[in-house]
């Protein structure tokens, strides 16, 4: 346990930030899994609706510095590419 007051505050802040980051990453992971399941079941209309939520969650995670910009961009790009492949069939 920290002894100094500023160390105690830093510990509190890190715990709050870790909880917030975990919540954001869990939301992104849940949306990614849901999107992949919809693609596997070939439910195009639901996948189109979900991709907007996924993009919003990724952008929010980047804004909060939970994910890096290129990581989120890569995920968005691959998701749109898979959706477009399903639409062409």
N, C-alpha and C positions, 0 to 999 in steps of 0.2 A: 504494500500500500504506500502511496506517496505521502511524504511528510509535509511538504510545503503547500501553501494554499494554491499557488498557481499550478502546481503539479496535480492537485486534486481537481481543479477546474479543467485542466487539460484532459484528465481521465474521463470526467463526465462528458465533455464535448466529444471525445473519441467514441464513447459508447453510444451516444445519441446519433452521431454521424454513421457509425457502423450499422445501426439498426435501420436508419433511413436508406443507406446504400443496399442493404439486404432486401428491403421491401421493394425498391426499384428494380433490382436485378431479378427478383422472384417474379415480378409482374411481366417483365420482358420475356423471361424464360417460359412462363405460362402461355403468353400470347404466341411465342414461337412454336411451342408444342401443339397448341390448338390449331395454328395455321397449317402445320405439317399434317395433322390428322385430317383436316378438311381437304387438303390436296390429295391425300391418299384415298379418301372416300369420294373424290371427284365432285365435291360440293362447291361449285364455282361461285355462286352468288354469295354464299356465306363467307367464302375466302376473300372475295372482293371487299366485303364489309369489314372483315377482320384486319385486312392489311392496313387500313387507315388507322385503326387503333394501335397496331404494331408500330407503324411509323411514328405515331405521336409518342408512344412510350419510349421508343429509341431516342427521339429528339429530346425528350425530357431527361433521359438518363445522361445524354451528352451535355446538356445544359447544366446539370448538377455535378458534372465531372465524375460520374460513375463509370461511364464507358468513354472510350476515345472516339473521336469523330470518324476516323477511317474504319474502325470496327463497326460502328452503327451503319455507315454507308455501305459497307460490304454486305451486311445482313439484309439491308433494305434492297439492295441490288439483286441479290440472289433470290429473295422472296418474290420480287416482281418478275424476274426471269422465269421462275418455276410456274408462277401463275399464268404468264403469257404462253408458256409451253402447253399448259393444260387448256387454255382457250383456243389454241390452234387445232387441237385434236377434234 
